Amino acid sequence: MAQNESEGRPGETLRASSVSRAFEGVQALRGVSLTLARGEVVGLIGPNGAGKSTLVNVLSGFDRPDTGTVELAGRDVTRWSAGRRGRNGLARTFQHSHAFRGLSVRENVEVSALGSGASPREAERRADGLLDRLGLARYAGAPAAALASGDERRLGVARALATEPSFVLLDEPAAGLPEAEVPDFAALVRTIASDHDAGVLLIDHNIALIMETCDRIEVLDQGTVLAQGTPAEIRANVDVAAAYLGETPVPEEG
């Protein structure tokens, strides 16, 4: 879904408007605005310290902006807790595992589904489907603590999807994944948007994954939006190339 298709339907968007956030005098975000529509995949990239994690925390309710607002499905949720946002259709993953390490992989997914109001039978159904789709079915009975790093990231995605969210923030989900598995993961992200009509904000340092997967890309640098556009526009943007992707624009593939 293109952004202009959703502009008149605020109930179909997650929106940050002129968000600023400072920590001990360091300005992490400076008037950042971002809109994510249901059914689209938006990439968020930028160098370390650009403000990506702060923006994700503000969007998801784990932090609050000093100024600016966050709207979820047309409602101002700036002061809502992360849990309340989660119960209203917003899910996220984390760079570091937040799994219940003493529970099995299957139980972790079922707990997330139960927390969103699913019945035990429905939670079991969701867990079965998600573990199969994410290649985790063979680890279903194993403790989450036993998973390798890449599989931990996949479990995080499964737990987020178990809530059947309208919007999903994926924070470095491909970290630790073998390069050969990245194309399949990209296809999964597209499926989240197309089959579940969920908006996906994808934050990752794997530029090939971002370019292949996203409808639009937002580039942060030093707490401000440096550029936004389609993958082709970002690939050709000299400012982005200099600030993040190297000294020259990204060459076309193939």
N, C-alpha and C positions, 0 to 999 in steps of 0.2 A: 504494500500500500504506500503510495507516494505521500509525502507530507502534505501537499496541497489538498489532497482528498479529505484530510481530517481536520483542516483548519476551522471549519464551521461546526465541528462536533467535539466540543471539549470533553464530553463524557467518554470519548474514545482515546484520550491521551493521558500521558504522564508528563508534567511540565514543570520545569524550574524557570523562574523568572527573576532576572537580575540578582542572582544569589551571590553574596559575598561572605567570606569566613576568614577570620584571622586567628592565629594562635601565638600568644605572647609577642605580639607585634609583627609577626610574619604573616603576610597576606597570602593565604592559600588559594582563595578564589576572589575574583574581582568582577562583580557584575555579570556572572555567567548565566546565560539562558540556553535551555535545551528542551526540545519537544520530542517525545517518543510516542508514535501512534501504534495502536494495535495492528498486528499483521505485518509489521516491518521490522527489519534488523538495522540498528544504528550502531556503528563502531565508535568507540571513544579511545583515542590514542594521544600520546604525548610523551615527552621524556620523563624520566624519574623526577619527582618533585613538581610536576606540572599542575597537580591538583585533582587528578583523576579519582583517587581513593576518597578524598574529601567530598567530591561531588557525589559519588556513589553513596557515601554515608549520609549526606544531607538528603538525597532522594529517598533513601530507604528508612530514614528515621533514626539512624544510629548517631546522628549529630544534627544540630540545628544551625541554620544560617544566622549570621549577625544581622543581615538585611536581605530582603528578597523573600519570595514565596515558593512553595511547592504545591502543585495541584495534582490530585489523583482522581481521574474520572469526573472532572468538573468541580471537585470539592477542594477547598483550601485545607491541606493536611500538614501545614508547616509545623504545627505544634502537636501533631499526633505522634504517639510512640511507634516504634518499629513493629510491635506486635499488632497494634490496631491497623496499621497499613497492610500488614500481612494478611489479616482477616478480611481485608477489603480488596484483595487481588494483586498485591505487590510481593514478589519473592526475589531473593537474591542468593548468590553464592559468595564465598569468601576466599581470599588468597590462601588462607590457612584453614585447615579442616575444623569445622564446628560440629563434627559428627559425635554421637554418643559412642565413645570408643569401646565401652563394655558391652554394647548391644551388637547384635548381628547386623550385617548389611541390610538384610530384609527388614528387620525390626526398625532400623533407622528410617527407612522410607515409609513404613507403615505409621510410625509415630508422627511424621510430618503430615501425612494424610489425615490422621485422626485429629491432629491439632487444627486442621482447617474445617472440621465438622463432618468428615466422612465417617460412615459406619464401619465397624470392624471388617465386615465382608467387603465393602467398597475399598477400604484401605488395603486389604490383601490383594484385590484385583489390580489396583493401581500399582502396587509394588511389583507384582508379577510382570506387568506390562513394561514398566520402566526399567527394571533390572534386565529384562530381555533386550530391550531397545538399546540400552547403554552398554551391553556386553558384560554385565555384572552378575548374570544369573548363576554362573558357576561358583560365585563367592557368596551366594545368598545366606548360607548358614554360618559363614566365617565371621569372627568379630571384626568390626570396622577398624580396630587398631592394627589388624594384620595386613591391611591393604597397602600396596605400593602407592607412590605419590600420584601417578596418573590416574589410578583407579579411585583414589580419594577424591580427586577433582570430579570424576564422573559420578561418584556417590553424591557429592554436593549438588550436582545438576539434578540427579534423580530426586533428591529430597526437596529441591525447589519446585520441580514439576509436579510432585505429589500433591501439592496444594491446589493444582489446576488454576494457576494465576492468570491474570490478564496482562501483567507486565513482569518481565524477568530481567534482573540485572546480573549478568555473568561476569564475575571479577576474576580475570586470569584463568579461565576454565581449561585452557589447553596447556598450561604449564605442566611439564612432566609427561605429557603424552608423546609417545614415539612419533617421529615425523610421518611414518607410513600410515598412522591412524588419523592424522589431521583432516584429510579429505572426508572421511566418514563422519568425523565430528562436525565439520562444516555443514554437511548434508543434514545432520541432526538439528543443528541450530536453525536452518532454513525450515525444517519440518515443524519446529516449535511455533514459528511465525505463521506458516501457511496452514497447517492442519489444526492448530489450536487457537488461531487468531489472537496470538499473544504478541505484544510488543517486546522485542529483545534488545537490550543495551549490552553490547559486547565489548568488554575492556580486555585487551590482550596485546602483548608485545610481538606476537606472531603476525607480521604484516601480511604475509601471504594469506593467512586465514581471514584477516580483516578484509582484504581486497576481494577475496573470492566470495565472502559471505554477505557483506553488508550492502544495503540499499543506499545508505548515506553514511558519511564519516564526519565526526566532529574532532577537531584537533585542539587540545589545550596546550598552552605554553605559559609558564610563570603565572598561572591562575587566571588566564584570560583565554577566550576563544580566538585562536590564531587563524583558523580556517574551517569551513564546512562545505560539503559538497558530495558529489558522487565519487565512487572510487577512482574513476578516470580523471575527474577534476582534481582530486587530492594527489593523485599520482603525478600530475603535471604541475603542481603548485610549487613554485620555486621557494617560497617562504617556508613551506612545510619541509621541503627537501633540505634546506639549510638548518632548520631548527631541530629536526628529528630524524629524517630518513637518510641523512648524508649531505654531501655538498651539492649533489645534482639531483634532478627529478628522477623518480623511480622509473626504470625502463619498462616498456611494455613486455608482457610475457609472450612467449611463443615466437 
